[in-house]
Amino acid sequence: MQDHSSPGGLVGDAFAAAGWDVTEMVVVPESRYRSPDVSATFPAAGDYDAVTFFGAVWSVYDTATIPWVTDEIAYARSLISLGVPALGICFGGQLLAAAVGGQVERAPIPEVGWVSVAGGAPELPIDGGPWLSWHFDRFTVPAHVPVVARSALANQAFVTGRTLGLQFHPEVTDAVLEAWLRSDDPSHLVKLGIDPGSLIEQARTIADSAAARTHGLVRSFVQDVARRAPMPLPLPAVSAG
């Protein structure tokens, strides 16, 4: 996890239900949430059978604010090179996009709310949702990397080798949303015409179906993506920006 306010939620539950032992690393501790330019040491690439990169309030390309992101992208590239399955969510998906040679940039229009995505690509069918989107940046990937889900505003998922990058948040429950809102001033959502309370209420309304979708997505990751042939990375690396 990038920070204390981004718990594993339904994704952590789904990995545990699939029989995986789940451990967590927090890059930025709660005491440094407002000054996240910490020093971070990432595990050796071969230490885990799979790694999930979760979301964050920061931008992958903002190396001045979060200098550790350069090392995290390098860590992701090491995982991919070794064939360690990697799943990325929102900031984590953007980070993986950068690791495979893509770009991350500010989105012209933020995308916050429960959205449906156009999936069904043969490379990896993605359930149409609704999924919770909450992002102000967006990613693109190289032409050889399949985008397997999109919304009207952004790419929502890509898959290459044993790597799956997502823009949406399959981990979200009402408790996860409440954790996000406790950490950040929700006034910026109100300025966008978004009622935070409505987001939480919908999370409660669709809790059972959301859990089923997320468990299905994680099963696809561990039973399909994680067993594919590794995909060589481009050289030299292309940085986010």
Salt bridges, closest charged atoms under 4 A:
GLU30 OE2 - HIS4 NE2 3.94
ASP37 OD1 - ARG32 NH2 2.95
GLU105 OE2 - ARG138 NE 2.87
GLU111 OE1 - HIS135 NE2 2.60
ASP137 OD1 - ARG106 NH1 3.55
GLU171 OE2 - HIS169 ND1 2.83
ASP174 OD2 - ARG204 NE 3.08
GLU178 OE2 - ARG204 NH2 2.75
ASP184 OD1 - ARG34 NH1 3.58
ASP224 OD1 - ARG228 NE 2.82
